[in-house]
């Protein structure tokens, strides 16, 4: 079982349902592309429901008569949701096929391009969510909505860890030599292990109220950017943190990078690495490099509206790799 990581404002005073049905969770990639109208790559923007990204990619490969590795996508999307995302099929020397897709899919846009779609190409995801059967103190919910508009703890969502944290259990079996996963599963397990370590660091920073503040030795990231820098805490850093221009960061564990934390931050993170020594050893063995991830994320254009059926609709955008469920858990117990 996964821990119930601490929330920035403590336990919410409202309960409700998230994804009572798939149409209550809509996510689409925000990614503008201008096609060259020639080349070897067929790009497809597909709306789907009930299938995960990897399954859809394999089915596209089957329909096109190519190997699964010939199909790429920018990001993984939920199965139990309405999702709109880009796929790319490498078809050198072949005409564009007639895509006869299942009824649960819809091709919203397609085009031929010279460039391949690579993992992480889109910058944002746009979410439209419906939280239903709300019960409790709506004033508490209102104050939380105003709070998360300014930023919330950037936890990895529970879907990263598999049902009941199963990806972590499988990862530990693999690292212990009790399991021999395929390439896709290996990547999923490594990602889950790094996410667990990151979430534990973030949970400690939420507990001591430093997740959105600077500590001595912090590495900072620019807002909505992978660019990071080390800086002493001074008036300028404090001012930039206050307006969420920059964020403190936590570790995506791996081999030491040139730019690392120091001081109290290094001490904190080393204590947590010791807690997960088996996962850290396995990650090192798989030659992952240390990266940094922002501890805070600020939603773009957060809007909300209540309905007469005791539901709440939310619309917002998050940078690629950030989780809508991390925002929702700050609002309600779901």
C-alpha positions, 0 to 999 in steps of 0.5 A: 500500500502507498502512504497517504502523503501529507497535504499542504493544508492538511486533510480536506473537509470535503469528500467526493468522487473522482472519475465516477465515469470516464467522461468525468476525467478529460485530458488532452495534450497541448501541442501545436504542430504544423505538418510538412505534408511530406516525409515518412511519418504519419501523425494522428491526434486520437481521442480514446476511452477505455484503452491505455496508450501502450495498447493503442500504440500496438494496435496502430502498429498492427493496423499499419503492418509495422513493428511496435517500435515504429509507433511513438507518442509524447506521453502516457495517458489514463485508461479510464478517462477520455484522452486526446493525444498524438501518435506517430507511425513511421511508414518509410516508402508507404502511402498513408493507410486507411485507418479503420479504428475501433469505435472507442477511438476517434481520429481528430486530426492527422497529417504527414510529417518529416519529423518523428514524434518523440517522448515528452514533445508536448509541453502541457496537458489540459484537464477538464474534471468533474468531482461528484457527490460532494459532501462536507464544508464547501467553504473549506473547498473554496479556500483550497481552490484559492490556495492551489491556484497559487501552487500545490505539492508536485506529487507523482499520482497514484497511477504511477505506482500501479494498483495498490503500489504493485509497480514498487513490489514488482520493481523490488522483485526485479532488483532481487532477481526474482522477476525478469520484466520486458523492456516496457515494464522495466521502464515503468518499474524504474520510474515508479521507484524514482517517483516513490523516493521523490514523493517521500522527499516532498512529503518531508518538505510538506511536513516541515512547510519548506516545499514552497520555500528555499532551504540552504543547499537547495537546487531551484528550477525555473517555473515550468522548465527543466532548467535548474540552478544552485543559489544561496538564499537571499532577498532575490531568491525569496522574492522569486519563490514568493511569486512562483517564478522559481521552485525548490526541487527534489531528486529523481534518483540516479548517479550524481550529477554535476549540479547537486544539493548541499547543506540541510537539503543534502542531509534530508535527501540522504536520510531518505536514500538510506530508507530506500537503499534497495531501490537506490542500489537498483537504480544505480545498477541501471545507470540512471542519472540524477535529475531534479523535479520541482516540488511545487507546480502552478496550474494554468488558467484554473477555473471552477464551477459548481452544479446543482447536483453537488458536483464541481467542474474544474478546468486547468492545464499542467506541465507535462509529467504533472498529475491532476490527481495531485491537485484534486487530493489537495481539494477533497478526499476522493 
